[in-house]
């Protein structure tokens, strides 16, 4: 091999644009690394901020005082406790005294030393946040705190109660139940329709203008804004068919329309990944096309179909805009017991809390976001596991 010496300019193989291309390549690599670092930093900041703001919501302040259960205090619940505590105790806890006596009749006629829920302003003071507490009430709280009669307990209310206009009594249960019912309707409708449509288009339909038009429309539906599906659900399911507004039935059907294109596209991709040799082998054995698809192609494509369906379900779970249009942002204090009752969903509940003026809703919003992100991560992890566990490599 010849050895070229001297300057690069005298080298017959030297490309004058080489240094410039190397510089551009290094610059592009640097920008790419910087973008990745920025994205990871933003993600860490976002998650850290959510955890910092949301963790206090899993604890709630209680005070240990005497509560008197008589006919008079059941009728006038504020009289069940000493006057000096009435400004710091939660109105919701006092309001529920008749329910406690009804559930435990042995309480009637007794005076009990009980842990009583404090209001949200005192709770925020004890957690070191902004608060509005009068000076005399603040002295009382400080004195009780020194006596060990004020503690932070695990906030069961957040998981066992629905929404409430009283911050310390608000919970996430009704939104969680509403999301579960809505997503059940979504999957019951979208999954079989989506898979059957994909099987027909991929395995049985002829390649003509009609099927091409259908495919184009399916791909376009997967890209349109989700709020348009909410308008469609409002016009068709509520206005035309008269289905109950704000119900998981309408919400699930609306999300099913939005999820259908995703399931169809992913299911077709999974069916297309099955080698034609599988089909040809079935035909060689005398099987019909239906038998080949049903017994051989569909089982092999099923892991990919499940992965796409779970991802579509995850996207539907995080949607808010279409559900706001059909009224699933209503105030729902009690969890729905059927798909026909009024309900809300987790993203809509977070949207409502984010607009509330009280400081206590900030930590509840962050805690709700933590739960929602945990569910979404779990669903995506399940999709990855199913794909790896049942994937067949050819």
DOBA-640439 format. One line per 8 residues: number of its first residue (from 1); their letters; for each residue y, x, z of N, C-alpha, C. Coordinates in steps of 0.2 Angstrom, whole numbers. Layout:
// DOBA-640439
NUM	A	Y X Z Y X Z Y X Z; ...
This chain:
// DOBA-640439
1	XXXXXXXX	-6 4 0 0 0 0 6 4 0; 11 3 -4 17 7 -4 21 6 2; 25 11 4 29 11 10 36 11 8; 40 6 9 47 5 6 51 8 12; 55 12 11 60 15 16 67 14 13; 72 16 18 79 14 16 81 8 19; 87 6 17 90 0 19 87 -6 16; 88 -12 20 85 -18 17 88 -20 11
9	XXXXXXXX	94 -18 10 97 -20 3 94 -17 -3; 91 -11 -2 88 -7 -7 80 -9 -8; 78 -14 -3 71 -16 -3 70 -21 -8; 66 -20 -14 65 -26 -19 63 -32 -16; 59 -32 -10 56 -38 -8 61 -42 -2; 67 -39 -1 71 -41 4 75 -48 1; 75 -53 5 78 -59 4 85 -59 8; 90 -60 5 97 -60 8 97 -66 13
17	XXXXXXXX	94 -71 12 95 -77 16 90 -77 22; 86 -71 23 80 -71 28 83 -71 35; 89 -67 36 92 -67 43 95 -74 44; 98 -77 39 101 -83 41 96 -88 43; 90 -88 39 85 -93 41 82 -92 48; 81 -85 49 79 -84 56 83 -86 61; 90 -85 60 95 -88 65 94 -95 66; 94 -99 60 93 -106 61 87 -108 64
25	XXXXXXXX	81 -105 63 75 -106 67 76 -105 74; 79 -100 76 80 -98 83 85 -103 86; 90 -105 83 95 -110 85 91 -117 86; 87 -119 81 83 -125 82 79 -125 88; 75 -120 89 71 -119 94 74 -120 101; 80 -116 101 84 -117 107 87 -124 109; 89 -127 103 91 -134 104 85 -139 107; 79 -137 104 74 -141 106 72 -140 113
33	XXXXXXXX	72 -134 115 70 -133 122 75 -136 127; 82 -135 125 87 -138 129 87 -146 129; 85 -149 124 84 -156 124 78 -158 128; 73 -154 128 67 -156 133 69 -155 140; 72 -149 141 75 -148 148 79 -154 151; 84 -156 146 89 -161 148 85 -168 149; 80 -169 145 76 -176 146 72 -175 152; 69 -170 154 65 -169 160 70 -170 166
41	XXXXXXXX	75 -166 166 80 -166 171 83 -173 173; 84 -177 167 87 -184 168 81 -188 171; 75 -187 169 70 -191 171 69 -190 179; 69 -184 181 68 -182 188 74 -185 192; 80 -184 189 86 -187 193 85 -195 193; 83 -198 188 82 -205 188 77 -207 193; 71 -204 193 66 -206 198 68 -204 205; 71 -198 206 73 -196 212 78 -201 215
49	XXXXXXXX	83 -203 211 88 -208 213 85 -215 215; 80 -217 211 76 -223 213 72 -223 219; 69 -217 220 65 -216 227 70 -216 233; 75 -212 232 80 -211 237 83 -218 239; 85 -222 234 88 -229 236 82 -234 238; 76 -233 235 71 -239 236 67 -238 242; 66 -232 245 62 -231 251 64 -235 257; 71 -235 258 73 -239 264 71 -246 264
57	XXXXXXXX	70 -249 258 68 -256 257 62 -258 260; 57 -253 261 51 -254 264 51 -254 271; 57 -253 274 57 -254 282 63 -259 283; 62 -263 289 67 -268 290 68 -268 298; 74 -269 300 76 -268 307 75 -274 311; 72 -273 317 70 -279 322 73 -277 329; 75 -282 332 77 -281 339 72 -285 344; 71 -283 350 66 -286 355 71 -290 360
65	XXXXXXXX	70 -296 359 74 -301 364 70 -307 366; 72 -310 371 69 -316 373 71 -322 369; 66 -326 367 66 -332 363 63 -338 366; 67 -343 367 65 -349 371 63 -355 366; 57 -357 367 55 -363 362 54 -369 366; 59 -373 365 60 -380 368 61 -385 363; 61 -392 364 63 -397 359 70 -396 357; 75 -394 362 82 -393 361 83 -387 356
73	XXXXXXXX	79 -381 357 80 -375 353 77 -376 346; 72 -381 346 69 -382 339 74 -386 335; 78 -391 338 83 -394 335 89 -390 333; 91 -386 338 97 -382 337 94 -375 338; 92 -372 332 88 -365 333 93 -360 335; 99 -360 335 103 -354 337 103 -354 345; 102 -360 348 101 -360 355 95 -357 358; 90 -355 353 84 -352 356 85 -344 358
81	XXXXXXXX	91 -341 357 92 -335 359 99 -334 363; 100 -329 367 106 -328 370 112 -328 365; 118 -331 367 124 -331 363 126 -324 360; 125 -319 364 128 -312 362 124 -309 356; 118 -312 355 114 -309 349 114 -313 343; 118 -319 343 118 -323 338 121 -321 331; 126 -316 332 130 -313 327 126 -307 323; 121 -305 327 117 -299 324 110 -301 321
89	XXXXXXXX	107 -307 324 101 -309 322 101 -313 315; 96 -312 311 95 -315 305 95 -323 305; 99 -326 301 99 -333 301 92 -336 298; 89 -332 294 83 -334 291 78 -335 296; 78 -330 301 73 -330 306 73 -336 311; 80 -337 313 81 -343 317 79 -349 313; 80 -350 307 79 -356 303 71 -357 303; 67 -352 304 60 -353 303 57 -354 310
97	XXXXXXXX	61 -355 315 58 -356 322 53 -363 322; 56 -368 319 52 -374 319 45 -373 315; 45 -369 310 38 -368 307 34 -364 311; 37 -359 315 32 -355 320 29 -360 325; 33 -364 328 31 -369 333 25 -373 330; 26 -376 324 22 -380 321 15 -376 320; 16 -370 318 9 -366 317 6 -364 323; 10 -363 328 8 -361 335 10 -366 340
105	XXXXXXXX	7 -371 341 10 -376 346 10 -374 353; 6 -369 355 6 -366 362 13 -363 364; 17 -361 359 24 -358 360 28 -363 363; 28 -370 362 32 -375 365 32 -375 372; 39 -374 375 40 -374 382 39 -367 385; 39 -362 381 38 -355 384 44 -351 382; 45 -345 385 50 -340 383 46 -334 382; 47 -331 376 43 -326 374 48 -320 372
113	XXXXXXXX	46 -314 374 49 -308 372 47 -306 365; 51 -306 360 49 -306 353 53 -301 349; 50 -298 344 54 -294 339 57 -299 334; 63 -299 334 67 -304 330 71 -300 324; 71 -303 318 74 -299 312 81 -299 313; 84 -293 312 91 -292 312 94 -294 305; 101 -295 305 104 -297 298 105 -291 294; 107 -292 288 107 -286 283 112 -281 285
121	XXXXXXXX	118 -283 288 123 -279 290 121 -274 295; 118 -276 300 115 -272 305 110 -267 303; 106 -270 298 100 -266 295 103 -260 291; 109 -261 288 112 -256 284 115 -251 288; 118 -253 294 121 -248 299 115 -244 302; 110 -247 303 104 -243 306 101 -238 301; 102 -239 295 99 -235 290 105 -230 287; 110 -230 290 116 -226 288 119 -227 282
129	XXXXXXXX	120 -234 280 123 -236 274 130 -239 276; 133 -242 271 139 -246 272 138 -252 275; 142 -254 280 140 -260 284 147 -263 286; 146 -270 288 152 -274 291 149 -277 298; 151 -274 303 149 -276 310 155 -275 314; 156 -281 318 162 -281 323 160 -276 328; 166 -273 331 165 -268 336 161 -270 342; 162 -276 345 158 -278 351 151 -279 349
137	XXXXXXXX	149 -281 343 142 -282 341 139 -275 340; 143 -270 337 141 -263 336 139 -260 343; 143 -261 348 142 -258 355 135 -261 357; 134 -268 356 128 -271 358 122 -268 355; 122 -267 349 117 -264 345 116 -256 347; 121 -253 348 120 -246 351 117 -246 358; 119 -250 362 116 -251 369 108 -253 368; 107 -258 364 100 -260 363 95 -254 360
145	XXXXXXXX	99 -250 356 95 -245 352 93 -239 357; 98 -238 362 97 -233 367 91 -235 372; 90 -242 373 85 -244 377 78 -245 373; 78 -243 367 72 -243 363 70 -250 361; 75 -255 361 73 -262 359 75 -263 352; 77 -258 348 78 -259 341 74 -254 337; 70 -257 332 66 -252 329 66 -254 321; 64 -250 317 62 -251 310 55 -252 309
153	XXXXXXXX	53 -258 307 46 -260 306 45 -260 298; 38 -260 296 37 -260 289 39 -267 287; 42 -267 281 45 -273 278 40 -278 275; 36 -282 278 31 -286 275 34 -292 271; 41 -293 273 44 -299 270 45 -297 262; 46 -291 261 47 -289 254 41 -291 249; 35 -291 252 29 -292 249 26 -300 250; 29 -303 255 26 -310 257 31 -315 255
161	XXXXXXXX	37 -314 254 42 -319 253 45 -319 245; 48 -324 243 51 -324 237 58 -323 238; 62 -324 233 69 -323 233 73 -327 238; 78 -324 240 82 -328 246 90 -326 245; 94 -330 247 101 -329 247 103 -325 253; 98 -325 258 99 -320 264 96 -314 262; 99 -308 262 96 -302 259 90 -300 263; 91 -300 270 85 -297 274 79 -302 273
169	XXXXXXXX	79 -308 270 74 -312 270 71 -312 263; 74 -308 258 72 -309 251 66 -304 250; 62 -307 245 56 -303 244 54 -303 236; 49 -300 234 47 -299 227 41 -303 225; 38 -307 230 31 -310 229 32 -315 223; 37 -319 223 37 -324 218 38 -321 211; 41 -316 211 42 -312 204 35 -309 202; 32 -306 207 25 -303 205 20 -309 203
177	XXXXXXXX	20 -314 206 15 -319 204 17 -322 198; 24 -323 197 26 -326 190 25 -321 185; 25 -315 186 23 -310 180 16 -310 179; 12 -311 184 5 -311 183 3 -317 179; 5 -323 181 4 -329 177 6 -329 170; 12 -326 169 15 -326 162 11 -321 158; 9 -315 160 5 -311 156 -2 -313 155; -5 -317 160 -11 -320 158 -11 -325 152
185	XXXXXXXX	-6 -329 152 -5 -333 146 -4 -329 140; 0 -324 141 2 -319 135 -5 -317 132; -9 -314 136 -15 -311 134 -20 -316 131; -21 -321 134 -26 -327 132 -24 -329 125; -17 -329 124 -15 -332 117 -15 -326 112; -12 -320 114 -10 -315 109 -16 -311 107; -21 -309 112 -26 -305 111 -31 -308 106; -34 -314 107 -39 -316 101 -36 -317 95
193	XXXXXXXX	-30 -320 95 -26 -322 88 -25 -315 85; -22 -310 88 -21 -304 85 -27 -300 83; -32 -300 86 -38 -297 84 -41 -300 78; -41 -307 78 -44 -311 73 -40 -310 66; -33 -310 67 -29 -308 61 -30 -301 58; -31 -296 63 -32 -290 61 -38 -289 57; -44 -292 60 -50 -292 56 -50 -295 50; -47 -301 49 -46 -304 43 -43 -300 37
201	XXXXXXXX	-37 -297 39 -33 -294 35 -36 -287 33; -40 -284 37 -42 -277 36 -49 -278 33; -53 -283 34 -60 -283 32 -62 -288 27; -58 -294 27 -60 -299 22 -55 -301 17; -48 -300 19 -43 -303 14 -43 -298 8; -41 -301 2 -41 -298 -4 -34 -295 -4; -33 -289 -8 -27 -286 -8 -23 -289 -14; -19 -294 -12 -14 -298 -17 -7 -298 -14
209	XXXXXXXX	-3 -302 -18 4 -303 -16 4 -306 -9; 0 -311 -8 0 -315 -2 -1 -311 4; -6 -307 4 -8 -303 9 -3 -297 10; 0 -295 5 5 -290 5 11 -293 9; 13 -299 7 19 -302 10 17 -303 18; 11 -305 19 10 -306 26 10 -300 30; 8 -294 27 8 -288 31 15 -285 32; 19 -286 27 26 -284 27 30 -288 33
217	XXXXXXXX	28 -295 33 31 -299 38 29 -297 45; 23 -295 46 20 -293 52 23 -286 55; 24 -282 50 28 -275 52 35 -277 54; 38 -281 50 45 -283 52 46 -286 59; 41 -291 60 41 -294 67 41 -289 72; 37 -284 71 36 -279 77 43 -275 78; 48 -276 74 54 -272 74 60 -276 76; 59 -282 76 66 -286 77 67 -286 84
225	XXXXXXXX	74 -288 86 76 -288 94 72 -293 97; 70 -292 103 66 -296 107 69 -303 109; 76 -303 109 80 -309 111 79 -314 106; 77 -312 100 76 -317 95 70 -321 96; 65 -318 99 59 -322 101 60 -327 107; 65 -325 111 67 -330 116 71 -336 113; 75 -335 108 78 -341 105 72 -345 101; 67 -341 98 62 -345 95 58 -349 100
233	XXXXXXXX	57 -346 106 53 -350 111 57 -356 114; 64 -355 114 68 -360 117 68 -366 112; 68 -364 105 69 -370 100 62 -373 99; 56 -369 99 50 -372 98 46 -375 104; 45 -371 109 41 -373 115 45 -378 119; 52 -377 120 55 -381 125 58 -387 121; 62 -386 116 66 -391 112 61 -396 108; 57 -392 105 52 -396 100 46 -399 104
241	XXXXXXXX	43 -395 108 37 -398 111 38 -400 118; 44 -399 121 45 -402 127 42 -399 133; 40 -393 133 36 -389 138 41 -388 144; 38 -387 150 43 -386 156 47 -379 155; 53 -380 156 58 -374 156 56 -370 162; 57 -363 161 56 -358 166 49 -357 168; 44 -360 165 38 -360 167 34 -354 164; 29 -351 167 25 -346 165 21 -347 158
249	XXXXXXXX	20 -354 157 17 -356 151 22 -355 145; 28 -357 145 33 -355 140 34 -348 139; 35 -344 145 36 -337 145 30 -333 142; 24 -335 144 19 -332 141 18 -333 133; 19 -339 131 19 -341 124 24 -337 120; 30 -336 123 36 -333 120 34 -325 119; 31 -322 125 29 -315 125 23 -314 120; 19 -319 119 13 -319 115 16 -318 108
257	XXXXXXXX	21 -322 106 24 -321 99 26 -314 98; 29 -311 103 32 -304 103 27 -299 103; 21 -300 106 16 -295 107 11 -295 101; 11 -301 98 6 -302 92 6 -296 87; 12 -295 84 13 -290 79 10 -283 81; 11 -281 88 9 -275 91 2 -274 91; -2 -280 93 -9 -280 93 -12 -280 86; -9 -284 82 -12 -284 75 -11 -277 72
265	XXXXXXXX	-6 -273 72 -5 -267 69 -10 -262 72; -10 -262 79 -15 -257 82 -22 -259 81; -24 -265 81 -31 -267 79 -32 -265 72; -28 -266 67 -29 -264 60 -30 -256 60; -26 -253 64 -27 -245 64 -34 -243 67; -36 -247 72 -42 -245 75 -48 -247 70; -48 -253 67 -53 -254 62 -53 -250 56; -47 -247 54 -47 -243 48 -50 -236 50
273	XXXXXXXX	-50 -234 56 -52 -228 58 -60 -227 58; -63 -233 58 -71 -233 57 -73 -231 50; -77 -226 49 -79 -223 43 -82 -229 39; -81 -228 32 -84 -233 27 -91 -232 27; -94 -226 29 -101 -225 29 -105 -230 34; -101 -232 39 -104 -237 44 -105 -244 40; -100 -246 36 -101 -252 33 -106 -251 27; -106 -246 23 -111 -245 18 -118 -245 20
281	XXXXXXXX	-119 -242 26 -126 -242 29 -128 -249 31; -124 -253 34 -125 -260 35 -127 -264 29; -123 -263 24 -124 -266 18 -131 -264 15; -133 -257 15 -139 -255 13 -145 -258 16; -144 -260 23 -149 -263 26 -150 -271 25; -146 -273 21 -146 -280 19 -142 -285 24; -137 -282 28 -133 -286 32 -127 -289 28; -125 -295 30 -119 -298 27 -113 -295 30
289	XXXXXXXX	-107 -296 27 -101 -293 29 -99 -295 36; -101 -302 37 -99 -304 44 -103 -300 49; -110 -299 48 -114 -296 52 -112 -288 53; -110 -285 48 -107 -278 48 -101 -278 53; -96 -282 51 -90 -282 55 -92 -284 63; -96 -289 64 -97 -291 71 -101 -286 75; -106 -284 72 -111 -280 76 -110 -272 75; -106 -270 71 -105 -263 70 -98 -260 70
297	XXXXXXXX	-93 -263 65 -87 -261 65 -82 -263 71; -83 -269 73 -79 -271 79 -80 -268 85; -87 -267 87 -88 -263 93 -85 -256 93; -86 -253 87 -83 -246 87 -76 -245 87; -72 -251 85 -65 -251 85 -62 -254 91; -67 -256 95 -64 -260 101 -60 -256 106; -62 -249 107 -58 -245 112 -51 -245 109; -50 -243 103 -43 -243 100 -39 -250 101
305	XXXXXXXX	-43 -255 100 -40 -262 100 -37 -263 107; -42 -261 112 -40 -262 119 -34 -258 121; -34 -252 118 -28 -247 120 -21 -251 117; -21 -253 111 -15 -256 108 -13 -262 112; -18 -266 114 -17 -272 118 -14 -271 124; -16 -266 128 -13 -264 135 -6 -262 134; -5 -258 129 2 -255 127 6 -261 126; 4 -266 122 8 -272 120 9 -276 127
313	XXXXXXXX	4 -276 131 5 -280 138 10 -276 142; 10 -270 142 15 -266 146 22 -267 143; 23 -267 137 30 -269 134 32 -276 136; 27 -281 135 29 -288 137 31 -288 145; 28 -284 149 29 -285 156 36 -282 157; 39 -278 153 46 -275 155 51 -279 151; 49 -284 148 54 -288 144 58 -293 148; 65 -293 147 69 -298 151 73 -302 146
321	XXXXXXXX	76 -300 141 80 -304 137 77 -311 134; 71 -311 131 68 -317 129 67 -322 135; 65 -319 141 64 -324 146 70 -327 149; 75 -323 149 82 -326 151 84 -332 147; 83 -331 140 84 -337 136 81 -343 138; 74 -343 140 70 -349 141 71 -351 149; 75 -347 152 77 -349 159 73 -346 165; 69 -341 163 65 -338 169 69 -333 173
329	XXXXXXXX	75 -334 174 80 -330 178 82 -335 184; 79 -340 185 81 -345 190 80 -343 197; 83 -346 202 82 -344 209 75 -347 211; 70 -343 213 63 -345 214 62 -342 221; 62 -347 226 61 -344 233 53 -344 235; 49 -349 231 42 -349 232 38 -347 226; 33 -344 227 29 -342 222 26 -348 218; 25 -348 212 22 -353 208 15 -353 209
337	XXXXXXXX	12 -359 209 4 -360 210 1 -362 203; 5 -363 198 2 -364 192 6 -362 186; 4 -362 180 8 -360 174 13 -365 172; 13 -371 175 18 -376 174 24 -377 178; 24 -373 184 29 -373 188 35 -368 187; 41 -369 189 46 -364 188 44 -357 191; 46 -352 187 44 -345 190 49 -340 187; 49 -335 190 53 -329 187 48 -323 187
345	XXXXXXXX	51 -318 183 46 -312 183 50 -306 185; 46 -300 186 49 -294 190 56 -292 186; 56 -291 180 62 -288 177 68 -293 178; 67 -299 177 72 -304 178 74 -304 186; 70 -304 190 72 -303 197 76 -297 199; 74 -292 196 78 -285 197 85 -286 194; 86 -290 188 92 -291 185 96 -295 190; 93 -300 193 97 -305 197 99 -301 204
353	XXXXXXXX	95 -297 207 97 -293 212 102 -288 211; 102 -285 205 107 -280 203 114 -282 203; 115 -289 202 121 -292 201 124 -295 208; 120 -294 213 122 -297 220 127 -292 223; 131 -295 227 136 -290 230 134 -287 236; 129 -289 240 127 -286 246 124 -280 245; 125 -275 250 122 -268 249 115 -268 250; 112 -273 254 105 -273 255 101 -274 249
361	XXXXXXXX	104 -278 244 100 -279 237 100 -273 233; 104 -268 234 103 -261 230 97 -258 232; 95 -258 238 88 -254 240 82 -259 237; 83 -265 238 78 -270 235 77 -269 228; 83 -268 224 82 -267 217 79 -261 215; 80 -256 219 77 -249 218 70 -249 219; 68 -253 225 61 -253 227 57 -258 222; 60 -263 219 57 -267 214 56 -263 207
369	XXXXXXXX	61 -259 206 60 -254 200 54 -249 201; 53 -247 207 48 -242 209 41 -246 208; 41 -252 210 34 -256 209 33 -257 202; 38 -259 198 37 -261 191 35 -254 187; 38 -249 188 37 -243 185 29 -241 187; 28 -242 193 21 -240 195 16 -244 191; 17 -251 190 13 -255 186 12 -253 179; 18 -251 176 18 -249 169 14 -242 168
377	XXXXXXXX	15 -238 173 12 -231 172 4 -233 173; 2 -237 178 -5 -238 179 -8 -241 172; -4 -246 169 -7 -249 163 -8 -244 157; -3 -240 157 -3 -234 151 -8 -229 153; -9 -228 159 -15 -223 161 -22 -226 160; -22 -233 161 -28 -237 159 -30 -236 152; -24 -237 148 -25 -237 141 -28 -230 138; -25 -225 141 -27 -218 140 -34 -217 142
385	XXXXXXXX	-36 -219 148 -43 -218 150 -48 -222 146; -46 -228 144 -51 -232 139 -52 -229 133; -46 -226 130 -47 -223 124 -51 -216 124; -50 -212 129 -54 -206 130 -61 -208 132; -62 -213 136 -69 -214 138 -73 -217 133; -71 -221 129 -75 -225 124 -73 -223 116; -69 -218 116 -67 -215 109 -73 -212 106; -75 -214 99 -80 -211 96 -77 -206 90
393	XX	-79 -200 91 -76 -195 86 -81 -194 80; -78 -194 74 -83 -193 68 -82 -186 65
